[in-house]
């Protein structure tokens, strides 16, 4: 059984998408990032970067003690290898999937995350930052659109962990100030994944976790005001 430490964010959705697709038994443990749950010692013990998601596999393949994994890309890779699904075994196709998985975790996620921050959460507008991250997000959408031309999914004909990693970061395209009319391949791909029953179920799990309509100032302080010292003092 997989215990997923979760909050309904793009990185959280990645893992519920995989779990719903694979049929693995799992349960969700809430990590309310606006309340500071990610800084609790019990969570830091399995996620030293104080970021969700993280998992504990209570039935690892080696039959040994429960195994924890942090970082969403590593979790997807671990689960794909555990199940033998959504990641090719042949070296060349496997490499393609890993390239696009890492493209998301190193590029699209960080850049779209900064886009979200400066467009939605910064205490005052910073025009340079808004323009910088909106433009870079736009560039990355263009990269994805070109990649999808002539392909059903990012790595080719088959749905993989690369698609699961990228999809939740494209869902909020309007908040990122993007126009999908400019990216017809991305729109087609987005609609196809949204229609998958497992995607519907995965996003349905988000409804179990209540969040305020707008982020409070206290939550912003927790999310955006932490330092190395502050992570040592949360009870």
N, C-alpha and C positions, 0 to 999 in steps of 0.2 A: 504494500500500500504506500502511496506517495502522499506525504503531507506537504501541502503547498502553502508557504507563508506569502500572503497575497493582499494586494489592494488594487482596486480597479483603475489601473493606469495602463498605458501601452505595454510596458514591460510585463505587467501582470497578465494582461490578455494573451500575450504570446504563449504562456505556459498553459493556461486553461484551454487555449485552442488545440495545443498538442494533446493534452490529456483527454479532451473530448473526442478528438479524431482517433486516438489510439485505443480508447476503451479501458485504459489502465484505471484501476481503483484508486481514488484519491479523496482527500478531504482538504478543505480550506481552513486555514488559520489566519484570522485578520491581523494585519499589521497596519494600523491606522497611522499613516505617515504625517497627517496633520496634527495628531496628538503626541507624536514623538515615540511611538512604539518601536521604531527602527533603531532607537538608541538604548533600548533595554538590554542589560547584560545577557539575558537568555537568548535574545535574537542575535546580538553581536557574536555570540559563541559559534553560530553557524554562518553568519554573514558579516565578516569583519569590516566590510566597506559600508556598513549601516545603510544598505539599500535593499529594498525588496525587488524582485522575488528571491526566495531561496526555497530549497526543498530538503526534506529528509526522506530517503528511501528506506522504508522499514523492512523491505525484503530485497536487498541487493543481490546481484547475480552470484557473488562469491559466497553467499550464505553466512557471511560474517555479521558484525554489529551494524546497526543502522548507519547509513552513509548520508552526509549532508553535502549539498552542492549550492554554491552561490554564483551570481551573475547569470543573467537570462540566456546569453548565448551558450555558456557552458552547460546550463540546465537542458536546453534544447538538444545539444549534442549528446549529452549523457542519456537522455530519454530515448533519442533516436537509436543510439547504440544498444540500449537495454532492450528495446522492442524489435529492433531490426526493421524499423519503418521510417519512411520520409527522409532517408539519407542513403544514397546508392552505396554499394560496397565496392564496385569497380573504381579503381583509382582516379581516372580522369573525370567521370561524372561526379564523383564524390568531391573532388577538388573544386568543381564549379559551384556546387552548393555551398561549400565552406567559404569560397571567395565572396559570395553574396550575403552569407550570414555575417561575415566580418565587415563587409561594406555597411551593413545596417548598424552593427554595434559600434563601429569606429567612426562612421560618417553620418548617416541619416539620423540616427537616434540623438547623438550629441547636438547636431546642428538644428534639428527640429525642436529639441528640448530648449535650446537657447532662444529659438523663435518664439516658442510658447511663453518663455519667461519674459522677454522684453515686450512682446505684444499684449500680454494678458496680466502679468503679475508685478512688473516693476513698479515701484512706488511713484515714479514720474516718467514720462516719455523720454527715451534716449534715442533721438532720430538716427544717429549713426548706427547704433546697435540694431535697431528695428530694420533699417535698410540692409545692413550687413547680413543678418540671419534670414531675412525674407528672401533676399537674392540667392543666398547659398542653398536654402531649401528649394528654391526654384531650379537651380542648377541640378540638384540631386534628383528632382522629379524628372528632369530632362534625361538624365542618365538612365533612370528606370524605364522611362517611356521608350527610349531607343532599344534597351535590352529586351523589352517585351514584344517588340515588333517581330511578327512571325513565330512567336512562342506562346504557348498557352500559359505557362508559368515561368518564373524567373530562371529556373535551371533547364527548362525545356518542356516536355510534354507532361511530366509528373509533378505533382504537388509535393513540396518538401518543406523542411524546417526553415529554409531561406524565405519562402513566402510567408510563413507564420511569423517570422521575425519582423518582416518589413510591413506587413498589412496594418498592424495597429498604429503604426506611425504615419500612415497615409489617411486613415479614417478621419482624423481631425483636419482635413485639408483646408476647410474654410477658416478655421482658427489660425492656420498658418499663412493666411492671405494668398492662397494659391487658387488657380482657376483650372479645373479639370478639362475644360474645353481645349486648353492648350496641350493636353496630354491624353489623347484618346485611347492609347494602349493601357495607360494606368487606369483610366476609368473602366474599361472593359474588364481588366484583371480584378479591380476592386469589387465590382459588382458580382463577378463569378465567385469570389471567395466569400463575400457577404451572404450569398445564397446557400452556402454549404450548411447542412444541418448542424454540424459540429461547431461552426462559427456562431450560429444562432444560439446554440446551447451555452457556449463559452461566454458570450456577452450577456446572456441571461443571468449567469451567476453574479454579474456585477450588481444586479438589482438587490442582492442580499445585503449589500453594504451601503449604509446611508451616509451621504455626504452633504454638507450645506451647499446651497445653490451658488454661493460665492465664497471664496476663500477668506477666512478671518485673518486679521492682522496677527493674532497669536500663532495661527498655523503657518503664515508666511515666515514669521520669525524662526519657527522650528525648522521649516524646510530650507530656508535660504540664509539663515544667520549662524549656522553652526561652524565651529572650528575644531581643531584636534582636541583642545582642552575641554570643550563643551561635551564631547562624546564620552568623557570619563565621569561625568557628574550626574547623568540622568539616572534616577533610581530604577 
